[in-house]
């Protein structure tokens, strides 16, 4: 099979072919056009002029348009300024070109010019990609090579050899243009293609085929490990947990999933994963800060990931009415003790609450007197109650100086608890 279109989820489909004018993309477009009825698709052409090679680049785009016009294939051309974009975003020309190219593809999809985009990546491209990733120190994910489909991007030639493409172009007399930058070894992938692979193939003639088999094996193994890692994750609201006794290969994959779950899609690095794994050997309560305000913390048998959203530490006077603390709203009321059930909610004896009481978050030096017990450091009380460290900075407190009179949503201090002498109480109820 020359090209595999089995990844088309919709048939008939309008397929946008990414065509530069080079041999590979022209071969794919012509093959799809010639076999459009059998393949049950309608081809359209998406061409991106990158602004890299001046008039030659413009002429290549005109060549593609003329070819499409001759066959009645709809042509959609994009013009971008790759050198300027790459310079402004501190990217290599290769990286910048890829970003802009795919931006154009997704623009075509968003405008319903086509149902999917087909690129002409072939087996050698896949091999080059794996070697490139390997030389950069990639893990298994990088050795999986290029996906044959990503959402609405398909790559029908990914398992087709360069020799097959060359033979098809010759057999069908498919016209094409040659991009001079393909022979510039200043580009990393060109260097691998022109300098590295030929040397390797002198010793290992079947290197491309062998690496291609490796890619398939790695992909199967990594996909299996990824599925196992997913089973380790526990997602609860804004928390993601991973058991500390998870095997390292699974833990590391699960960590990446946890970071993505919390919004860190691309900016994570291997050091972040390694630091998270190191917590499995640390004591309870040890934590690390990760990008995008994500925190990882050891909580007994789990490493918990969450977003740090600590609000302002501004003190709020304890007065009747609605009070907003962080993301929560509390109703503070002064009531006659005879009208309430002291077992239902947080109640403070109004006469025992000293003037100047405020609602705030935890501070260094805070002390708390538990009901029926003595005074101790607030952090020690939290430890005794096994309150996760990640929650301690977010629990609203009623305080006078360093004396904590109440931990909202949890308990009150022995010093302000209502008893038989109480006449009025301060009731604090969480509304949202």
Secondary structure, 3 states (H helix, E strand, C coil): CCCCCCCCCCCCEEEEEECCCCHHHHHHHHHHHHCHHHHCEEEEEEEEECCCCHHHHHHHHHHHHHHHHHHCCEEEEEECCHHHHHHHCCCCHHHHHHHHHHHHHHHHHHCCCCCEEECCCCHHHHHHHHHHHHHCCCCHHHHCCCCCEECCEECCCCCCCHHHHHHHHHHHCCCCCCCHHHHCCCCHHHHHHHHHHHHHHHHCCCHHHHHHHHHHHHHHHHHHHHHHHHCCCEEECCEEEEECCCCHHHHHHHHHHHHHHCCCCCCCCHHHHHHHHHHHHCCCCCEEEECCCEEEEEECCEEEEEECCCCCCCCEECCCEEEEECCEEEEEEEEEHHHCCCCCCEEEEHHHCCCCCEEECCCCCCEEECCCCCEEEHHHHHHHCCCCHHHHCCCCEEEECCEEEEECCCEECHHHCCCCCCCEEEEEEECC
